[in-house]
Amino acid sequence: MTETKETATRTIRMEVARYRPGEDDEPVFQGYDVPLMPDWAVLDGLNHIKDQLDGSLSYRWSCRMGVCGSCGMTVNGEPRLTCGTFLTEYGEGPIRIEPLKGFPVIRDLVVDIDGFLAKLSSTRPWLVREGEELPLTTEYAQTPEQLDAYKQYSMCINCLLCYSACPVYVLDPDFLGPAAIALAQRYNLDSRDMGDRFDVLNQEDAVWGCTFVGECTRVCPKHVDPAEAIQRYKLTAALRSVLPWSRR
């Protein structure tokens, strides 16, 4: 009983980036001591701070199950989903929590993702059908092999960890970016899709801007491998330059 009680009363220091428009000229760090529970994720620590210590703290979260992708932040310098990153991973601490790098900060740990959403929309990340009127009512069956062709890329949850880790995007915000390209490739490889995304992807700020560092794939919590998706489309684009009738 004594050991359990001591474990329950241990704390770990969380240093959280705070930025309040109109009050702060630049982000500052504020320290909080939170209970070091063996089953607490970093997100649980942030929720404890907001619920018990400082209700003014702002951050995004939703599902707590690694599905929504909204709780991505920089944890001790690494882009991580805070719902899947546990306090016990950091020993005695401290744990430094910052917004995702490469994005404008709205407040505290909340970043502006409008630029990403515009990039994503430009790739038409949906099934494109030609010569059919909406709503689509026809069912298009697929074989397991046809599903496997794009399934890995469909696992993207738009958490933006790949953008924060990408050295190209951090230096060039106009870069289309890993997730948008991977999702475009997801539909390019779908046997039901009839879209042509060549004009969007075959650009210096799109697939040709990637230097294949591979950080996007390393930090991806869903193992999407956006680096592979980009390199695959580079090959497609190169072949299409030689064989214009080849679309995929």
Kinemage of the C-alpha trace (Angstrom):
@kinemage 1
@onewidth
@group {chain A} dominant
@subgroup {mainchain}
@vectorlist {calphas} color= white
{ca met a 1} P 0.000 0.000 0.000
{ca thr a 2} L 2.858 2.393 0.805
{ca glu a 3} L 4.476 1.931 -2.639
{ca thr a 4} L 1.143 2.540 -4.404
{ca lys a 5} L 0.542 5.723 -2.443
{ca glu a 6} L 4.007 7.059 -3.219
{ca thr a 7} L 3.538 6.344 -6.931
{ca ala a 8} L 0.199 8.177 -6.920
{ca thr a 9} L 1.688 11.287 -5.311
{ca arg a 10} L 4.691 11.626 -7.616
{ca thr a 11} L 4.599 14.522 -10.039
{ca ile a 12} L 6.313 15.478 -13.256
{ca arg a 13} L 7.032 18.976 -14.531
{ca met a 14} L 5.335 20.032 -17.764
{ca glu a 15} L 6.688 23.173 -19.409
{ca val a 16} L 3.959 24.450 -21.709
{ca ala a 17} L 4.347 27.117 -24.392
{ca arg a 18} L 1.896 29.966 -23.802
{ca tyr a 19} L 1.037 32.619 -26.331
{ca arg a 20} L -1.854 35.011 -25.825
{ca pro a 21} L -2.454 37.465 -28.674
{ca gly a 22} L -2.493 41.019 -27.430
{ca glu a 23} L -0.657 40.060 -24.240
{ca asp a 24} L 2.526 38.297 -25.373
{ca asp a 25} L 4.971 39.524 -27.992
{ca glu a 26} L 6.279 35.968 -28.371
{ca pro a 27} L 5.624 32.566 -26.783
{ca val a 28} L 6.765 32.022 -23.196
{ca phe a 29} L 6.950 28.819 -21.167
{ca gln a 30} L 4.912 28.198 -18.056
{ca gly a 31} L 5.628 25.293 -15.725
{ca tyr a 32} L 3.051 23.007 -14.124
{ca asp a 33} L 3.477 19.988 -11.854
{ca val a 34} L 1.051 17.196 -12.749
{ca pro a 35} L 0.553 13.735 -11.214
{ca leu a 36} L 2.854 11.119 -12.738
{ca met a 37} L 0.299 8.382 -13.308
{ca pro a 38} L 1.512 5.229 -15.109
{ca asp a 39} L -1.443 5.290 -17.516
{ca trp a 40} L -1.514 9.028 -18.232
{ca ala a 41} L -0.675 10.325 -21.676
{ca val a 42} L 0.680 13.836 -22.228
{ca leu a 43} L -2.850 14.815 -23.217
{ca asp a 44} L -4.096 13.685 -19.806
{ca gly a 45} L -1.508 15.958 -18.247
{ca leu a 46} L -2.717 18.893 -20.344
{ca asn a 47} L -6.320 18.126 -19.402
{ca his a 48} L -5.315 18.072 -15.731
{ca ile a 49} L -3.692 21.483 -16.130
{ca lys a 50} L -6.765 22.933 -17.822
{ca asp a 51} L -9.281 21.339 -15.436
{ca gln a 52} L -7.407 21.789 -12.157
{ca leu a 53} L -4.625 24.368 -12.498
{ca asp a 54} L -5.158 26.866 -15.322
{ca gly a 55} L -8.378 27.007 -17.301
{ca ser a 56} L -6.958 29.563 -19.723
{ca leu a 57} L -4.715 26.998 -21.479
{ca ser a 58} L -5.749 26.436 -25.110
{ca tyr a 59} L -5.077 23.321 -27.216
{ca arg a 60} L -6.929 20.972 -29.560
{ca trp a 61} L -8.065 17.439 -28.826
{ca ser a 62} L -11.063 15.236 -29.476
{ca cys a 63} L -11.073 11.432 -29.566
{ca arg a 64} L -8.122 10.485 -27.298
{ca met a 65} L -7.724 7.333 -29.416
{ca gly a 66} L -5.250 8.319 -32.141
{ca val a 67} L -7.997 8.638 -34.743
{ca cys a 68} L -8.967 12.310 -35.034
{ca gly a 69} L -5.422 13.657 -35.399
{ca ser a 70} L -6.240 16.907 -33.625
{ca cys a 71} L -3.893 16.623 -30.613
{ca gly a 72} L -0.603 16.779 -32.490
{ca met a 73} L 2.006 18.916 -30.706
{ca thr a 74} L 5.751 19.158 -30.285
{ca val a 75} L 6.815 17.109 -27.256
{ca asn a 76} L 10.457 17.585 -26.213
{ca gly a 77} L 11.274 18.647 -29.758
{ca glu a 78} L 9.443 15.799 -31.536
{ca pro a 79} L 6.101 15.995 -33.371
{ca arg a 80} L 3.841 13.577 -31.480
{ca leu a 81} L 0.194 12.754 -30.904
{ca thr a 82} L -0.187 13.708 -27.252
{ca cys a 83} L -2.912 11.094 -26.720
{ca gly a 84} L -0.439 8.327 -27.562
{ca thr a 85} L 2.629 9.753 -25.818
{ca phe a 86} L 2.872 8.790 -22.152
{ca leu a 87} L 4.295 10.805 -19.287
{ca thr a 88} L 6.349 7.822 -18.121
{ca glu a 89} L 8.346 7.923 -21.385
{ca tyr a 90} L 10.170 10.985 -20.063
{ca gly a 91} L 11.526 9.677 -16.764
{ca glu a 92} L 11.640 12.405 -14.149
{ca gly a 93} L 10.962 15.129 -16.736
{ca pro a 94} L 10.617 17.899 -17.494
{ca ile a 95} L 8.374 17.560 -20.544
{ca arg a 96} L 8.296 20.578 -22.846
{ca ile a 97} L 5.107 21.007 -24.896
{ca glu a 98} L 5.062 23.375 -27.877
{ca pro a 99} L 2.822 23.929 -30.902
{ca leu a 100} L 3.628 22.058 -34.107
{ca lys a 101} L 6.520 23.757 -35.878
{ca gly a 102} L 5.988 25.405 -39.252
{ca phe a 103} L 2.470 26.700 -38.570
{ca pro a 104} L 1.290 30.133 -37.387
{ca val a 105} L 0.295 30.029 -33.726
{ca ile a 106} L -3.223 31.219 -32.937
{ca arg a 107} L -3.040 30.829 -29.170
{ca asp a 108} L -0.931 28.688 -26.828
{ca leu a 109} L -0.744 25.235 -28.494
{ca val a 110} L -3.342 25.918 -31.211
{ca val a 111} L -1.980 26.425 -34.732
{ca asp a 112} L -3.587 27.772 -37.895
{ca ile a 113} L -4.164 24.913 -40.372
{ca asp a 114} L -6.060 26.880 -43.043
{ca gly a 115} L -3.039 26.755 -45.361
{ca phe a 116} L -2.904 22.973 -45.133
{ca leu a 117} L -6.632 22.629 -45.776
{ca ala a 118} L -6.299 24.743 -48.928
{ca lys a 119} L -3.395 22.580 -50.130
{ca leu a 120} L -5.324 19.404 -49.400
{ca ser a 121} L -8.402 20.653 -51.249
{ca ser a 122} L -6.303 21.499 -54.310
{ca thr a 123} L -5.452 17.798 -54.757
{ca arg a 124} L -9.142 16.811 -54.882
{ca pro a 125} L -8.913 14.145 -52.161
{ca trp a 126} L -12.119 12.398 -53.127
{ca leu a 127} L -13.249 9.950 -55.790
{ca val a 128} L -13.538 11.717 -59.134
{ca arg a 129} L -15.914 10.166 -61.632
{ca glu a 130} L -16.477 11.418 -65.181
{ca gly a 131} L -19.768 11.353 -67.063
{ca glu a 132} L -21.896 10.596 -64.000
{ca glu a 133} L -24.413 12.837 -62.302
{ca leu a 134} L -24.660 13.322 -58.565
{ca pro a 135} L -25.656 11.621 -56.412
{ca leu a 136} L -23.646 8.584 -57.440
{ca thr a 137} L -25.708 5.443 -56.994
{ca thr a 138} L -23.610 2.815 -58.760
{ca glu a 139} L -21.517 0.448 -56.647
{ca tyr a 140} L -17.994 -0.248 -57.873
{ca ala a 141} L -16.644 -3.435 -56.355
{ca gln a 142} L -12.919 -3.882 -55.789
{ca thr a 143} L -10.720 -6.914 -55.435
{ca pro a 144} L -8.521 -7.257 -52.330
{ca glu a 145} L -5.528 -6.474 -54.557
{ca gln a 146} L -7.127 -3.249 -55.766
{ca leu a 147} L -7.824 -2.237 -52.160
{ca asp a 148} L -4.276 -3.031 -51.075
{ca ala a 149} L -2.922 -0.739 -53.806
{ca tyr a 150} L -3.972 2.382 -51.890
{ca lys a 151} L -5.041 1.243 -48.401
{ca gln a 152} L -1.822 2.304 -46.659
{ca tyr a 153} L -2.178 5.893 -47.863
{ca ser a 154} L -5.845 6.005 -46.828
{ca met a 155} L -4.816 5.653 -43.171
{ca cys a 156} L -3.776 9.331 -42.979
{ca ile a 157} L -5.606 11.208 -40.190
{ca asn a 158} L -4.356 14.704 -41.110
{ca cys a 159} L -2.518 15.086 -37.806
{ca leu a 160} L 0.129 17.256 -39.547
{ca leu a 161} L 3.051 15.679 -37.710
{ca cys a 162} L 4.634 15.026 -41.102
{ca tyr a 163} L 4.486 18.723 -41.999
{ca ser a 164} L 6.053 19.757 -38.720
{ca ala a 165} L 8.883 17.243 -39.214
{ca cys a 166} L 9.464 18.098 -42.886
{ca pro a 167} L 12.494 20.403 -43.335
{ca val a 168} L 11.257 21.456 -46.773
{ca tyr a 169} L 7.872 22.646 -45.489
{ca val a 170} L 9.370 24.488 -42.517
{ca leu a 171} L 11.602 26.449 -44.920
{ca asp a 172} L 9.044 26.773 -47.736
{ca pro a 173} L 5.399 27.096 -46.602
{ca asp a 174} L 4.288 26.921 -50.251
{ca phe a 175} L 5.400 23.264 -50.430
{ca leu a 176} L 2.318 21.096 -50.991
{ca gly a 177} L 3.517 18.762 -48.279
{ca pro a 178} L 3.578 15.071 -47.358
{ca ala a 179} L -0.008 14.436 -46.274
{ca ala a 180} L -1.639 16.242 -49.201
{ca ile a 181} L 0.529 14.359 -51.697
{ca ala a 182} L 0.011 11.004 -49.972
{ca leu a 183} L -3.749 11.487 -49.999
{ca ala a 184} L -3.662 12.502 -53.653
{ca gln a 185} L -1.739 9.311 -54.367
{ca arg a 186} L -4.333 7.364 -52.405
{ca tyr a 187} L -6.955 8.390 -54.982
{ca asn a 188} L -4.576 8.095 -57.917
{ca leu a 189} L -4.167 4.405 -57.051
{ca asp a 190} L -7.874 3.777 -56.461
{ca ser a 191} L -9.350 1.733 -59.321
{ca arg a 192} L -12.639 3.631 -59.005
{ca asp a 193} L -11.079 7.063 -59.491
{ca met a 194} L -10.945 8.812 -62.871
{ca gly a 195} L -9.317 12.068 -61.758
{ca asp a 196} L -6.150 13.626 -63.126
{ca arg a 197} L -4.032 15.403 -60.485
{ca phe a 198} L -0.915 15.727 -62.626
{ca asp a 199} L -1.034 19.523 -62.930
{ca val a 200} L -1.143 19.899 -59.128
{ca leu a 201} L 1.449 17.275 -58.220
{ca asn a 202} L 3.988 17.752 -61.020
{ca gln a 203} L 5.292 21.054 -59.619
{ca glu a 204} L 8.449 22.329 -57.981
{ca asp a 205} L 6.416 23.095 -54.855
{ca ala a 206} L 4.859 19.636 -54.949
{ca val a 207} L 6.577 16.268 -55.519
{ca trp a 208} L 9.722 17.817 -57.013
{ca gly a 209} L 10.251 19.945 -53.918
{ca cys a 210} L 10.733 16.854 -51.759
{ca thr a 211} L 14.374 16.086 -50.954
{ca phe a 212} L 13.525 12.617 -49.562
{ca val a 213} L 14.797 13.205 -46.040
{ca gly a 214} L 12.112 10.804 -44.824
{ca glu a 215} L 11.233 12.527 -41.547
{ca cys a 216} L 7.568 12.545 -42.555
{ca thr a 217} L 7.503 8.758 -42.634
{ca arg a 218} L 9.464 8.429 -39.377
{ca val a 219} L 6.992 10.494 -37.338
{ca cys a 220} L 3.766 9.217 -38.943
{ca pro a 221} L 1.693 7.507 -36.216
{ca lys a 222} L -0.327 5.543 -38.793
{ca his a 223} L 2.615 4.242 -40.877
{ca val a 224} L 1.292 5.914 -44.019
{ca asp a 225} L 4.801 6.385 -45.453
{ca pro a 226} L 4.222 9.682 -47.275
{ca ala a 227} L 7.865 9.710 -48.387
{ca glu a 228} L 7.210 6.597 -50.443
{ca ala a 229} L 4.028 8.095 -51.898
{ca ile a 230} L 5.960 11.144 -53.069
{ca gln a 231} L 8.760 9.117 -54.651
{ca arg a 232} L 6.247 6.868 -56.404
{ca tyr a 233} L 4.521 9.850 -57.968
{ca lys a 234} L 7.860 11.292 -59.063
{ca leu a 235} L 8.283 8.135 -61.128
{ca thr a 236} L 4.735 8.461 -62.469
{ca ala a 237} L 5.323 12.102 -63.422
{ca ala a 238} L 8.641 11.290 -65.106
{ca leu a 239} L 7.086 8.468 -67.140
{ca arg a 240} L 4.176 10.669 -68.107
{ca ser a 241} L 6.580 13.277 -69.471
{ca val a 242} L 7.856 10.583 -71.829
{ca leu a 243} L 4.557 8.733 -72.305
{ca pro a 244} L 1.845 11.427 -72.077
{ca trp a 245} L -0.994 8.886 -72.316
{ca ser a 246} L 0.123 7.207 -69.090
{ca arg a 247} L -1.931 8.666 -66.212
{ca arg a 248} L -1.054 6.560 -63.163
